[in-house]
């Protein structure tokens, strides 16, 4: 695949240690859904060209850098079934490796004068940082509204998917209106992605591969939990928040919250919100003539919210 060639080339280095680390990262690449969003968004508006491959590589370099940095921040030892970089090479080398990936993405765009594409991705990078910090700020009280929750996930998660779709369209010289339409499409899809992850945390054992209750243990306020908290009395709400703050490592207490969320209709509420966002996103594509690439983009969106892990 041409994208993979461009991406691997962008990761080249003469530093032996860094070369080993980058090869290790490349081996554990995931589904690469973000580059797929870039490529399919480009195909809808024109012929894919070298700028499109560079845009997809820029996105993937940025995404990989943020994952490396996230593992350091979260003190995580695993990523996609592999040891994380910080587990093998410690924090300093991991942070510097993430910085290298980010700088390589910037250089790739600058060297080819892809300034319009870089501007789109730079805006997403800013919003991702703001989203993480907003979540940390609000997590101290653990009493956020649904409106604040959506602002957090719009910045933290949806902004990157939005930039994938916008940068794909921009790479084939789509109009400003079409680039903005694809950005909005990606944002709605990204919001739905995050809600899907929220739902995973409360699914019964055996339904999914992700361990249940992880978000509660990490004191993250997710949509099913927020919904449940708004259905109970103030006294019950204070009790739940106290458990999340003080007993989030107690499996029995965490299970009590999971059961309460499942019994409140929180899962169904989140699923309804997720589907509404997907419907709104797909409606933005309704005026495009049917094509194999449009069909593939729609299938990618549907797969992302129907996946079991």
N, C-alpha and C positions, 0 to 999 in steps of 0.2 A: 504494500500500500504506500502511495506517494507520501501521505502525511507522516507515516512512521519514519521514512527516510529523512524528511525535513526535521522531524522532532529529534531523532537520534543525532543528526548532524549538529543541531543547536546545542546539544549537551556535551559536545567534544571539549576535552581539556587535556593539557600536558602534565597536569599534576597527578601523579600515580595514585595517591590515596583517594583523591576526588573521583578519579576514573573508576576505581573499584566501587565506590559508594554509588555513583550514578548508574553503573551497570546493575548493581543490586536493586536499585529503585526501578529500573526499567523492567526487570524480571517480574516484579510484583505489580505491574500495571493492572488496573481494574478493567471495567467494561469500556472505558474511554467514551462514555456517553456524551461528555461535553464537546470533544472534537466532532462527534457525529451530529450534534446540534448545529455546529458551525457549518459543516459541509452540506447538510441537507437544507439549511436556511439559504445558503449561497445558491444551491442548485435551483431553488424555486424562482430566483430572480435573474439567473444568467448562467454562464459557463464558469465552472470552477477554474481558478487560475493560480499561479504561484503565491499571490497575496492571500488567497484563501487558505492554502496549506500553512503559510506563515502565521496567519491569524489563529488557526487551530492549534498550532504549536505554542504560540504565545499563551493561549488560554490554558493549555495542559501544563506548561512550565509554571505558570502562576498557581494553578490548582495544586500541583505537586509540592511547590514551595510552601503553600499554606498548610498542607497536610503534615509536612515535616515539622513546621513550626508549631502546629497544633499538638502534635505528639509530645513536644518538649513542654509546652504550657500545661498539658493535661497529665504529664508524667506517665504517658501510655507506653506499654512495653510491646504491644502488638499492633499490626496494621495489615488487614486483609490476610490474616493467617500467617504472616511473616513477622519476625522480630522488627520492631521499629528502629530507625537509625539511632535514636538516643539510647536504646537498649544495648546496641552493639558498639557504638562509637562515642557515647556520652553526649551531653547537651551542647558543649561548645562547638564540636565538629558538626553536629546536626544543624545548629542555627546557621553556621557559616555555609553549609551545603545548601540550605534553603535560600540564603542570600544570593548564592551563586546562581541558582536556578532562576530566581527573579531577575537578576541582572542580565542573564543570558536572553531572557524573553524581551527585556527592554532593548538590548543591543540588536537583536534580530529585527525588531521593528524599525529602529533608528537607521540601521545600515541600509535598509531598503526604502527609507522615507515613507513608511506606512503610518504617518502621523495621525490620520483620522481613525485608524484602527486602534492605535495606541491610546488615543484619548478615551475611546469607549471602554477599554480594559482598565485604564488607570482610574476611571470613575468608579468602576466596580470594585477595584482594590480598596479605594478609599471607603466605600460603603461597607465592605466586608469588615474592615477594621472598626468602623463606627458601630456596626451591629454587635460585634463581639464585646466591645466596651459598654454598649448600652445594656446588654444582657447582664454583664457583671454588676453594673450599677443597680439595675432593678432587682437582681437576685438577692441583694442584701435584705430586702423586705419580704420577698416572696409573696407579694400581693399585687400582681400586675393585672391590668385590664386586658381584654381581648384586643383592643385597639393597639396597646403598647406591644403586645405579643406579635401582632402582624407587622408592626414597624421593625421589630427586632429581626424577624425571619426574612422580611423583605430585603433588609440590608445584608444580613449575615449569610443567607443562603440563596435567595432568589436573584440577587444582583448579578451573580456569576452566570447563571443560566440565561438571564436577560442579555448579558454582554455577549454570550455565545451566539445567540440568534441575531443580535444587532450587528455584530462584527462580521458574521457570515454574509448577511445581506449587503453590508457596506463594502465588503471585499470585491463584490461583482458590480459595484457602482449603482446599487439600487437608489431610488429617490430618498430624500430625507424623511418623507412621510412613511415610506415602506420600512426604512431602517427603524424608525420609532415604533411602528406597528409590530415589528418583529421583537423589539426590545420588550414591549408590553406583553406580547405573547409569551416570551421566555420568563418574564417576571411572574406571570400567573402560573405557569407550569412549575417554576421553582418554588412558589408558595405551596402548591399542591404536593410537591416532592417532600417538603418538610413536614407537612401534616401527615403524610403517609408514614414517615419515620416516627412521628409522635404516636401514631396508632400502634406501631409495632411494640412500643414499650408496655402496652397494656393487654396485648394478646395473650391468651392462655398458653401454657407450656405445650410445645409440640407444633403449634401453628407456624412458628417462624424460627429462624436460626439465631436471632438476636436475643441475648439474655433479657428477661423481663425486669422492669423496675430500674434499669440503669439510669434513666433520666431523673428518677426520684432520688436515687443514691447520689447523683451529681447535683441535686438541688435545682434542677431546671424546670421551669414552669411551662408545660406544654398544653396544647389546646384541649384535649380531653380532661385534663386536670383542672384547668381554668374553668371549664364549663361546670364540672362537678362542684367546685368551690362556690359557684354562684347559685347553686340549687339548694344549698344547706344553710342552716342557721349560723348566725355570727359566732356562737359558742363552738359549734362543730368545726367551723372554718378555722378558728384559733387553734383548736386541737390538732387538726390536720397540718397546719403550718408549723406548729411546734414539733410534730413528728418529723416533718421534712428537714427542719433545722437541726434537731437534736438526736433523732433516732433513725436517720436515713440509712444507717448501716445495720439496722436490726431487720433481718429478713421477715420476721413475723409482722412487724409494724408496716413495712413496705407492702407486704401482701394485703394488709388491711386496706391500704389506700388503693391498691390495684382493684380489689373487689368493689370498693365504693365507687370508683370511676366506672367500672363495668356495669354496676347496678344503677348508675345515674343517667344513663343514656349518653354519656360523654363520647363514647366510641362512635355511635350512630351520628351524633351531632358533627363530629370531626369529619366523618366520611361524607356527610352531606355537603359540608363546606368545601372539602377537597373536590368533589365531583362538580360543584358549582364553578369552581375556578377552572377546571379542565374544560367544561362546556364553554365558558367565556373565552378561554384561550383558543379553542378550536373554531369558535365563531369568527375570530379575527382572520382565519384562513379561508373562510367560506366563499370569498369572492375570487379565489384562485382556481383556475381550471385544474381538473384532476390530472395527475401525472404520477409516475412511479415514485418520484422523490417526495412529492407531497404526501402520498399514501404512506411512504416509509416514515416520514416525520410524524404523522398521526399515530402510526403503530408504535413508534418510539415513545411518544407521550403516554399512550394507553398502557404500554408495558411498564413504564416507570411507576404508575399508580396501581397496577394490578400485581406487581411482583410480590413474592412471598418472603423475601428477605433483602 
